[in-house]
Amino acid sequence: MLQKTPTSPPVSDLAIPHAEGVSNDEFRAAMSRLAAGVVLVTAHDPDDGPRGEDVGMTATAFVSVSLDPPLVLVSLRNGSRMDDLLTDVPVWAVSLLGENQRHIAGRFAMKNRVSDRLLFADLPYTRGEESGAPLMGGALATLECRTESRVVAGDHTLVVGRVLTVDAGAAGGGPLTYYQGKYRNLS
């Protein structure tokens, strides 16, 4: 007689306790040893002001997910302005920053800013045809995406986006990376 194995609830429904003996600082220190590319995630908020407002956020948790269909994933802090905006706005963009764009990464990584309008003021960008979001001039590549799914994972939300457009650009140089709490170049 076959015994039926009890079905476990989906992982997302389980309360997973913080591992014993692992502090936030220890976890952060270990993960800082993993180099990551730096991107600028942007979106256009049509409801903010008479002409809307552009919003940007520096991210290092950005990966390719699938080739067919083309999907990417970005991790957003729960309750952040970008997380809230992408709940309502289904299209957004990503600029893969080059080693000469450290100033852009630092500018959009600032916490507690009132408005992004001034942050974009002196930066060269074009507006994406699909998303209306800023695409940084000089980026190694730019993508426009439409949200396919959102998964809450701890204190972040994983946003999976279908890539609608891509421009590998003509920008030379290497990528901007983030390692041990600092922006770095590969060279």
C-alpha positions in Angstrom: 0.0 0.0 0.0 1.3 3.4 -1.0 1.5 5.9 1.8 0.8 9.5 0.9 3.4 11.9 2.0 1.9 14.9 3.7 2.0 18.0 1.6 4.1 20.9 2.9 2.8 24.4 2.5 4.6 26.5 -0.1 7.9 27.9 1.0 6.5 31.4 0.8 4.0 30.5 3.5 6.5 29.2 6.0 7.9 31.4 8.7 11.6 30.8 8.5 13.3 31.9 11.6 16.6 33.9 11.6 19.4 31.4 11.7 20.9 31.0 15.2 24.2 32.6 15.6 24.1 34.6 12.4 23.8 38.4 13.0 22.8 40.9 10.4 26.4 42.3 10.5 27.9 38.9 9.9 25.6 38.1 7.0 26.2 41.6 5.5 30.0 41.1 5.8 29.9 37.7 4.2 27.7 38.9 1.3 30.0 41.9 0.8 32.6 39.5 -0.6 30.4 38.8 -3.6 31.1 41.3 -6.3 28.0 42.7 -8.1 27.4 44.8 -11.1 25.7 48.2 -10.5 22.6 49.3 -12.3 20.2 52.2 -12.2 16.6 51.2 -12.1 14.3 54.0 -13.3 10.6 54.5 -13.8 8.3 57.4 -14.7 5.5 58.2 -12.1 2.8 59.9 -14.2 0.8 60.8 -11.1 3.5 62.9 -9.4 2.9 66.5 -10.5 1.5 68.0 -13.7 4.1 66.2 -16.0 4.9 63.3 -13.6 8.2 62.6 -12.1 11.2 60.4 -12.9 12.3 58.1 -10.1 15.7 56.3 -9.9 17.3 53.8 -7.6 20.8 52.2 -7.6 20.7 48.4 -7.3 23.3 45.7 -7.2 20.8 42.8 -6.9 20.0 42.5 -10.6 20.3 39.3 -12.7 19.3 37.7 -15.9 16.6 35.0 -15.3 15.7 33.6 -18.7 16.6 33.9 -22.4 13.2 32.6 -23.7 11.3 34.7 -22.9 13.9 37.4 -21.9 13.4 38.0 -18.2 15.4 39.9 -15.6 15.0 40.2 -11.8 15.7 43.1 -9.5 15.5 43.1 -5.7 13.8 46.2 -4.1 13.6 47.0 -0.4 10.0 46.7 0.8 8.4 50.0 1.2 11.0 51.9 -0.8 9.7 54.5 -3.3 10.7 52.2 -6.2 8.9 49.2 -4.7 5.8 51.3 -4.2 5.9 52.8 -7.7 6.5 49.5 -9.4 3.4 48.1 -7.6 1.3 50.6 -9.7 3.5 51.3 -12.8 4.1 48.1 -14.9 6.9 49.4 -17.1 10.4 50.4 -16.0 14.0 50.6 -17.2 17.5 49.5 -16.2 20.8 51.2 -17.2 23.9 49.0 -16.7 26.4 51.5 -15.4 29.9 51.7 -16.6 33.1 52.3 -14.5 32.9 56.0 -15.3 29.4 56.4 -13.9 30.2 56.0 -10.2 28.8 59.5 -9.5 25.4 58.3 -10.9 25.4 55.2 -8.7 26.2 57.3 -5.6 23.7 60.0 -6.4 20.8 57.5 -6.6 21.9 55.5 -3.6 21.2 58.4 -1.2 18.6 57.7 1.4 15.8 60.0 2.6 15.8 62.3 -0.5 12.6 64.3 -1.1 12.6 64.3 -4.9 14.5 62.7 -7.7 13.9 65.6 -10.1 17.1 67.4 -9.2 19.1 64.1 -9.4 18.3 63.8 -13.1 18.7 67.5 -13.9 22.3 67.5 -15.2 22.5 63.9 -16.4 22.4 62.9 -20.1 19.6 60.5 -20.7 16.9 59.6 -23.3 13.4 58.5 -22.5 12.4 54.9 -23.3 9.8 54.4 -25.9 8.1 51.6 -24.1 8.4 52.8 -20.5 8.9 56.5 -20.7 11.6 56.0 -18.1 15.1 57.6 -18.3 17.8 55.6 -20.0 21.2 56.8 -18.9 23.5 58.1 -21.7 26.9 56.4 -21.6 25.5 53.2 -19.9 27.0 49.9 -21.1 23.5 48.8 -22.0 19.9 49.7 -21.3 16.7 47.6 -21.0 13.1 48.4 -20.8 10.9 45.9 -18.9 7.3 45.1 -18.0 6.7 43.5 -14.6 5.7 39.8 -14.9 5.6 38.9 -11.2 6.5 40.1 -7.8 7.6 37.9 -4.9 8.0 39.1 -1.3 11.2 37.7 0.1 12.0 38.8 3.6 12.5 42.6 3.7 12.7 42.8 -0.1 10.5 42.2 -3.1 11.8 40.4 -6.1 10.5 41.9 -9.3 10.7 39.8 -12.4 10.4 41.8 -15.6 10.0 40.8 -19.3 12.6 42.7 -21.4 10.7 44.8 -24.0 13.7 46.6 -25.5 17.5 46.4 -25.2 20.3 48.6 -26.4 23.8 47.3 -26.0 25.1 50.8 -26.8 28.5 51.9 -28.0 29.9 52.8 -24.6 33.4 51.5 -24.1 35.1 50.6 -20.8 34.2 48.1 -18.1 31.3 47.7 -15.7 31.0 49.5 -12.4 31.0 46.9 -9.7 30.3 46.9 -5.9 32.5 44.9 -3.6 33.0 45.1 0.2 30.9 48.2 0.5 32.6 50.2 -2.2 32.2 51.0 -5.9 35.1 49.5 -7.9 36.3 48.9 -11.4 37.4 45.5 -12.7 40.9 46.7 -13.6 
